[in-house]
Amino acid sequence: MQLNADKLVCSIKKPRKEFTKKDIIKFIKDNNIPMLNFNYVGGDGKLKTLSFAINNESHLNELLEYGERVDGSSLFSYIDSANSDVYVVPRFKTAFLNPFSSLPTLNILCSYFDSNGKELDIAPEYIVKKAHEQLKKHTGISLNTLGELEYYIIFDKKENDRFPGIPQKNYHESSPFVKFGDMRDEILHTISSIGAKVKYAHSEVGNITLSGKSFEQYEIEFLPEPLEDMADHIVIAKWIMRNISAKYGVGITFAPKLAFNHAGTGLHIHIEAVKNNKNITLDNNGKLSIAAKKIIGGLLELSPSLTAFGNTNPISYMRLVPHQEAPTYICWGEKNRSALIRIPLGWALKNSMSKQVNKHDTTKSTACPEKQTFELRSPDGSANIHLLLAGIAVAARHGLMNDTSLQTTQDLYVDKNIFKSEKRNELKHLPVSCKESAQRLKKQESIYIEHNVFSQKIIDGLIKQLESFDDKDLGTTPEDIQKYIEKFINCG
């Protein structure tokens, strides 16, 4: 507990999954907390807030037990205003101290329920939960995922013109050549304090100047967690990052693309296949397991339609262009950043590298945990993360239960930079527009609807939204990008 950054876990002294209503009430009383916030994710993928002044213990108990009624039609376009009331009910394991409130405030994420007391089938947290349940039920395998959340900080160039960063050369740069390392560290610490597991943070390659404004790129990478938890934590992380940027008086954006020939903003998703609480991504010989290869095959087969959840506006497709470490072709490879799915370097080495550089250290080496993942590189910062992770679970189930997935994985392997490979002409492209993404979702919608994971109205709504952009012939010139930057600067 001493090194745990999670304030509630340290105080309540038990894992989050064991939190009870009694624990929450005791924490509020012991810490004299007068305010309670309910949070929930709307149809736009953003965090919503309903605030309560706690009147007494009976009032608090009632809120925690029964939740509250809200207007669903204002949160979801799929709900008719003539019958729009829905319930929001708190999930105790998600509670966290609000890091921004002037009064001590406890926030709790909620689930939606309909008027019959059943979980709302269009709610983001329900869809990802259902997708994961169906994957486990039919295959016995679950998924842990982590997100690489990239973003740009926006600031006035005139006020920060010393030690300028170099465009496309800012990867892991240190101050003073990056200007907001302190802000990055505060973001990292704050996200850790609310219960999310964070791996690291660093500056990324992007450094852009546009119309007197500078854009400096960073990344926060999480540690693997179950799908449902990762979805919640990425939404909360974006909320935290926006609040901290406002405190610093700068902007922050997750927009997929900001300038022609400059690095875009990805949200790469790393995946672990898990069975009986063990990472089974590798087999006993340290090679990709059959299960992992089948899941990769499922992701490759559904990758065109997954863009409907992970690449949600026209500038998403300005990012998916050659030579910018963003995928364009449907293929996979080991350590290959030009591929759609990448197998990153793992820790399969038997010798201790630490012992080689710390020869004086005589302490016994510990066994390295199995940390191998595979990485889907197409999603970006515009993604509706709950729907994206639900779609990934559907693709995993499809791959594990489909006779063609292993052959797909074998056929679509690329062992070199795709733009230098003779195999390039044999491969299919990812969609190049929202319009095409909608068409691909139409073709594959039956797979997502199977087992009632996605409702038909969610799929139809996504298709309608993507088609409304009418961006089939948008192009990727500087003028095209500039036209859409301001419109989507706060996407995601």
C-alpha positions in Angstrom: 0.0 0.0 0.0 2.9 2.4 0.8 3.8 2.8 -2.9 0.3 2.7 -4.3 -0.6 6.1 -5.9 -4.3 5.3 -5.6 -5.6 7.4 -2.7 -8.8 5.4 -2.1 -7.1 2.0 -2.1 -4.5 3.3 0.4 -7.3 4.7 2.6 -9.9 1.8 2.4 -7.1 -0.8 2.4 -8.6 -3.3 -0.1 -8.6 -3.8 -3.8 -11.1 -1.6 -5.8 -13.1 -4.6 -7.0 -13.9 -5.3 -3.3 -15.2 -1.8 -2.5 -18.7 -1.8 -0.9 -21.3 0.8 -0.2 -20.2 0.6 3.5 -16.6 1.4 2.5 -17.7 4.4 0.5 -19.8 5.8 3.3 -17.1 5.3 5.8 -14.5 7.1 3.6 -16.8 10.1 3.1 -17.5 10.4 6.8 -13.9 9.9 7.9 -12.7 12.5 5.4 -15.5 15.0 5.9 -16.4 15.1 2.2 -19.5 17.3 1.6 -19.9 16.7 -2.1 -20.6 13.6 -4.3 -20.4 13.6 -8.2 -22.0 11.0 -10.4 -20.1 10.6 -13.7 -21.2 8.7 -16.8 -20.2 8.6 -20.5 -22.6 10.1 -23.0 -23.2 9.1 -26.6 -20.4 11.5 -27.6 -17.9 9.5 -25.6 -17.2 12.3 -23.1 -17.6 12.3 -19.3 -20.8 13.8 -17.9 -21.3 15.0 -14.3 -24.2 15.3 -11.9 -23.3 16.9 -8.5 -24.9 16.4 -5.1 -24.5 18.2 -1.8 -24.6 15.4 0.8 -27.4 16.3 3.3 -26.9 13.5 5.7 -26.0 9.8 5.9 -29.5 8.7 4.9 -29.4 10.8 1.8 -25.9 9.5 0.9 -27.1 5.9 1.4 -30.1 6.5 -0.8 -27.9 7.9 -3.6 -25.4 5.1 -3.5 -28.2 2.4 -3.3 -30.7 3.7 -5.9 -28.8 6.2 -8.0 -30.6 9.0 -9.8 -32.9 9.7 -12.7 -31.5 11.7 -15.8 -32.7 12.7 -19.2 -31.4 10.1 -21.6 -32.5 12.0 -24.7 -30.0 14.7 -23.9 -27.2 12.2 -23.6 -28.0 9.8 -26.5 -29.4 10.6 -29.9 -31.0 7.2 -29.9 -33.4 8.0 -27.1 -36.8 9.6 -27.9 -37.6 12.7 -25.7 -41.2 11.3 -25.3 -39.8 8.5 -23.1 -36.4 9.6 -22.1 -35.9 9.0 -18.4 -33.1 6.6 -17.5 -31.3 5.7 -14.2 -27.6 6.2 -13.4 -26.4 3.9 -10.7 -22.9 4.1 -9.1 -20.3 1.4 -9.5 -18.4 1.5 -6.2 -15.1 0.2 -7.5 -14.7 3.4 -9.7 -14.8 6.0 -6.9 -12.0 8.6 -6.8 -11.3 11.9 -5.1 -11.9 14.8 -7.5 -8.5 16.4 -8.1 -10.0 19.7 -9.3 -12.9 20.5 -7.0 -12.5 23.4 -4.5 -14.6 21.5 -2.0 -13.5 17.9 -1.1 -15.6 15.8 -3.6 -15.9 12.1 -4.3 -16.6 11.1 -7.9 -18.1 7.7 -8.9 -18.7 6.3 -12.4 -22.2 5.1 -13.1 -24.0 2.5 -15.2 -27.2 3.3 -17.1 -30.5 1.4 -16.5 -33.8 1.7 -18.4 -37.3 2.2 -17.0 -37.6 -1.6 -16.4 -34.5 -1.7 -14.3 -32.4 -3.4 -17.0 -29.0 -2.3 -18.1 -29.4 0.2 -21.0 -28.4 -1.6 -24.2 -27.0 1.5 -25.9 -24.9 2.6 -23.0 -21.1 2.6 -23.7 -20.2 0.8 -20.5 -22.8 -1.9 -21.1 -21.7 -2.6 -24.7 -18.0 -3.1 -23.8 -19.1 -5.3 -20.8 -21.4 -7.4 -22.9 -18.7 -7.8 -25.6 -16.2 -9.0 -23.1 -18.7 -11.4 -21.5 -19.5 -13.0 -24.8 -15.9 -13.4 -25.7 -15.2 -15.2 -22.4 -18.4 -17.3 -22.6 -17.7 -18.6 -26.1 -13.9 -18.9 -26.0 -12.8 -19.0 -22.4 -10.4 -16.2 -23.2 -10.5 -12.6 -22.0 -8.5 -9.5 -23.0 -6.4 -7.1 -21.2 -5.7 -3.9 -23.1 -3.7 -0.7 -22.7 -3.9 2.5 -24.6 -1.1 4.7 -25.9 -2.8 8.1 -25.6 -1.1 10.7 -27.7 -1.9 14.4 -27.6 -0.7 17.9 -28.5 -0.3 20.8 -26.1 -1.2 24.1 -27.8 0.6 27.3 -26.6 1.7 30.8 -27.8 5.0 30.5 -29.6 6.1 34.1 -28.7 6.1 33.3 -25.0 8.1 30.1 -25.4 10.5 30.7 -28.3 13.8 29.8 -26.6 15.3 26.3 -27.2 12.8 25.5 -30.0 12.0 21.9 -30.7 12.7 20.4 -34.1 9.7 19.2 -36.2 9.4 15.4 -36.3 12.4 15.1 -33.9 11.0 15.5 -30.4 10.8 11.8 -29.5 11.7 11.5 -25.8 13.2 15.0 -25.8 14.0 16.6 -22.5 13.5 20.2 -21.3 14.2 22.9 -22.2 13.7 21.6 -25.8 10.2 20.6 -24.7 8.3 23.1 -22.7 5.6 21.2 -20.7 7.4 18.4 -19.0 6.1 19.6 -15.6 2.5 19.6 -16.9 3.0 16.1 -18.4 4.3 14.8 -15.0 1.3 16.4 -13.1 -1.0 14.7 -15.6 0.7 11.4 -15.0 0.5 11.7 -11.2 -3.1 12.8 -11.2 -4.2 9.9 -13.5 -2.4 7.4 -11.2 -4.1 8.9 -8.1 -7.7 8.0 -9.4 -6.9 4.3 -9.8 -5.7 4.0 -13.4 -2.5 2.1 -13.9 -0.1 4.2 -15.9 3.2 2.8 -17.4 5.0 6.0 -18.4 4.8 9.4 -20.2 7.2 11.1 -22.6 7.4 13.7 -25.4 6.6 12.4 -28.9 8.0 13.3 -32.3 5.5 16.1 -33.2 6.5 19.8 -33.0 4.4 22.0 -35.2 4.0 25.8 -35.7 0.8 27.1 -37.2 -0.5 30.7 -37.3 1.7 31.8 -34.3 0.7 28.8 -32.2 3.1 26.0 -31.3 1.9 22.4 -30.9 4.1 20.0 -28.8 3.3 16.3 -28.8 3.3 13.9 -25.8 2.1 10.4 -25.0 0.8 8.7 -21.9 0.9 4.9 -22.0 -1.2 2.8 -19.6 -0.5 -0.6 -18.1 -2.8 -3.6 -19.2 -6.2 -3.8 -17.6 -9.4 -5.6 -18.5 -11.3 -4.0 -21.4 -14.0 -2.3 -19.2 -11.5 -0.7 -16.9 -9.3 0.6 -19.7 -12.3 2.2 -21.4 -13.3 4.0 -18.2 -9.7 5.1 -17.5 -9.0 6.6 -20.9 -12.2 8.7 -20.6 -11.3 9.9 -17.2 -7.7 10.6 -18.3 -8.9 12.9 -21.1 -11.1 14.7 -18.6 -8.1 15.1 -16.3 -5.8 16.3 -19.1 -8.2 18.9 -20.3 -8.7 20.2 -16.7 -4.9 20.4 -16.1 -4.3 22.2 -19.4 -6.9 24.8 -18.5 -5.1 25.4 -15.2 -1.8 25.9 -17.1 -3.6 28.3 -19.5 -2.8 26.2 -22.6 -4.8 24.1 -25.0 -4.8 20.3 -25.4 -6.0 18.3 -28.4 -6.5 14.6 -29.3 -7.3 15.5 -32.9 -6.0 12.9 -35.3 -4.1 15.3 -37.6 -3.1 19.0 -37.3 -0.8 19.6 -40.2 0.3 18.2 -43.5 3.5 16.1 -43.3 3.6 16.2 -39.5 2.9 13.4 -37.0 -0.7 12.7 -36.3 -2.2 11.7 -33.0 -2.8 7.9 -32.5 -4.5 5.9 -29.8 -2.7 2.6 -30.3 -4.3 -0.3 -28.4 -2.1 -3.1 -27.1 -3.8 -6.4 -26.4 -3.0 -9.4 -24.2 -4.9 -12.7 -24.6 -5.6 -14.1 -21.1 -6.8 -17.5 -19.9 -7.0 -18.6 -16.2 -5.4 -15.2 -15.2 -2.3 -16.0 -17.4 -1.1 -14.1 -20.4 -1.2 -16.7 -23.2 0.0 -14.4 -26.0 3.1 -16.5 -26.3 3.3 -20.3 -26.2 5.7 -22.4 -24.2 8.4 -21.9 -26.8 8.2 -18.1 -26.7 6.4 -17.9 -30.0 3.0 -16.3 -30.8 0.3 -18.7 -29.5 -2.4 -20.1 -31.8 -4.9 -18.1 -29.8 -3.0 -14.9 -30.4 -2.7 -15.6 -34.1 -6.5 -16.3 -34.3 -7.2 -13.0 -32.6 -4.9 -11.2 -34.9 -6.7 -12.8 -37.8 -10.0 -11.6 -36.5 -8.7 -8.1 -36.0 -7.3 -8.0 -39.6 -10.6 -9.3 -41.0 -12.7 -6.7 -39.1 -10.2 -3.9 -39.3 -12.0 -2.0 -42.1 -15.2 -1.7 -39.9 -13.3 -1.1 -36.7 -12.4 2.3 -38.1 -16.1 3.2 -37.5 -15.3 3.2 -33.7 -11.7 4.2 -33.7 -11.5 6.8 -36.5 -14.6 8.9 -36.3 -14.2 12.1 -38.3 -12.7 13.2 -41.6 -9.3 14.2 -40.3 -8.9 10.6 -39.0 -8.3 9.6 -42.6 -5.8 12.3 -43.2 -3.7 10.6 -40.5 -3.9 7.2 -42.2 -1.4 8.1 -45.0 2.0 6.6 -46.0 5.3 7.3 -44.2 4.0 8.8 -41.0 4.1 5.6 -38.8 0.3 5.3 -39.3 -1.1 2.2 -41.0 -2.6 2.2 -44.5 -2.5 -1.5 -45.5 -4.1 -4.4 -43.8 -1.2 -6.5 -42.6 0.8 -7.4 -39.5 4.4 -7.9 -38.6 6.9 -8.1 -35.7 8.4 -4.8 -34.5 7.0 -3.3 -37.7 5.6 0.2 -37.3 4.4 0.4 -40.9 2.0 -2.5 -40.3 -1.6 -2.3 -39.0 -0.9 -4.8 -36.2 2.6 -4.9 -34.7 4.2 -7.4 -32.3 6.4 -5.2 -30.2 9.7 -6.3 -28.6 9.1 -8.4 -25.6 11.2 -9.7 -22.6 11.8 -13.3 -23.7 15.6 -13.1 -23.1 16.8 -15.5 -20.4 19.9 -13.5 -19.4 19.6 -10.6 -17.0 20.5 -7.4 -18.7 20.5 -5.6 -15.3 23.3 -7.9 -14.1 25.4 -6.9 -17.1 25.2 -3.2 -16.3 25.1 -3.5 -12.5 27.9 -6.1 -11.9 28.2 -5.2 -8.2 24.5 -6.0 -7.5 24.4 -9.5 -5.9 20.6 -9.6 -5.2 18.7 -12.5 -6.8 17.0 -11.7 -10.1 13.3 -12.1 -10.1 11.4 -13.9 -12.9 10.2 -11.5 -15.5 6.4 -11.5 -15.9 5.0 -12.3 -19.3 4.4 -8.9 -20.8 4.0 -9.7 -24.5 1.3 -7.8 -26.3 0.2 -7.2 -29.9 -0.7 -3.7 -31.0 -3.5 -2.3 -33.2 -2.2 0.9 -34.6 -5.2 2.3 -36.6 -7.3 4.0 -33.8 -6.8 7.7 -33.1 -7.7 10.3 -30.5 -11.2 10.7 -31.9 -12.2 7.1 -30.9 -15.2 6.3 -28.9 -13.1 4.2 -26.6 -15.9 2.0 -25.1 -17.2 1.1 -28.6 -13.7 0.6 -29.9 -12.7 -1.8 -27.2 -16.1 -3.6 -27.5 -15.4 -3.9 -31.3 -11.9 -5.4 -30.5 -13.6 -8.0 -28.2 -16.0 -8.9 -31.0 -13.1 -9.2 -33.5 -11.2 -11.4 -31.0 -14.3 -13.7 -30.7 -14.7 -13.7 -34.4 -11.1 -14.7 -34.9 -11.1 -17.4 -32.2 -14.3 -19.0 -33.6 -13.6 -18.6 -37.3 -11.9 -21.2 -39.4 -10.4 -18.6 -41.8 -8.5 -16.5 -39.2 -5.3 -18.5 -39.0 -5.0 -18.5 -42.8 -5.7 -14.7 -42.8 -2.9 -14.2 -40.3 -0.5 -16.3 -42.4 -1.4 -14.6 -45.6 -1.1 -11.0 -44.3 2.3 -11.2 -42.6 4.9 -8.7 -43.7 8.5 -9.0 -42.6 9.8 -5.6 -43.7 8.7 -2.0 -44.1 5.5 -2.3 -46.1 6.5 0.5 -48.4 9.6 -1.5 -49.4 7.9 -4.8 -49.7 6.9 -6.5 -52.9 3.8 -7.8 -51.1 2.3 -4.3 -50.9 0.3 -4.7 -54.2 -1.4 -7.8 -52.8 -2.7 -6.1 -49.7 -6.0 -4.3 -49.1 -6.3 -0.8 -47.8 -7.9 0.6 -44.7 -10.8 2.9 -45.5 -9.7 6.3 -46.8 -12.8 8.3 -45.6 -15.7 8.3 -43.1 -17.9 7.4 -46.1 -15.9 4.2 -46.8 -15.7 3.3 -43.1 -19.5 3.5 -43.0 -19.8 1.2 -46.0 -17.4 -1.3 -44.4 -19.4 -1.3 -41.2 -22.6 -2.0 -43.2 -20.9 -5.1 -44.8 -19.8 -6.5 -41.4 -22.5 -5.3 -39.1 -24.0 -8.8 -38.5 -20.8 -9.8 -36.7 -21.1 -6.9 -34.2 -24.9 -7.5 -33.7 -24.4 -11.2 -33.0 -25.2 -12.2 -29.4 -26.8 -8.7 -28.9 -23.5 -7.0 -28.2 -24.2 -4.0 -30.4 -27.8 -3.0 -31.0 -29.0 -2.3 -34.5 -29.8 1.3 -33.6 -26.1 1.9 -32.5 -24.8 0.5 -35.7 -27.3 2.5 -37.8 -26.5 5.6 -35.9 -22.8 5.3 -36.4 -23.3 4.7 -40.1 -25.5 7.7 -40.4 -23.0 9.9 -38.6 -20.1 8.8 -40.7 -22.0 9.2 -43.9 -23.1 12.7 -42.9 -19.5 14.0 -43.4 -19.7 13.2 -47.1 -15.9 13.1 -47.3 -15.3 10.6 -50.0 -13.2 13.0 -52.1 -11.8 15.1 -49.3 -8.1 14.6 -50.1 -5.2 15.2 -47.8 -3.7 18.5 -48.9 -2.7 21.2 -46.4 -5.9 23.1 -47.4 -8.1 20.1 -46.7 -6.6 19.5 -43.3 -6.8 23.2 -42.3 -10.5 23.3 -43.3 -11.3 20.7 -40.6 -8.8 21.3 -37.8 -10.8 23.9 -36.0 -14.0 21.9 -36.3 -12.5 18.8 -34.7 -9.9 20.3 -32.4 -11.8 19.1 -29.3 -12.8 15.7 -30.6 -12.5 12.6 -28.5 
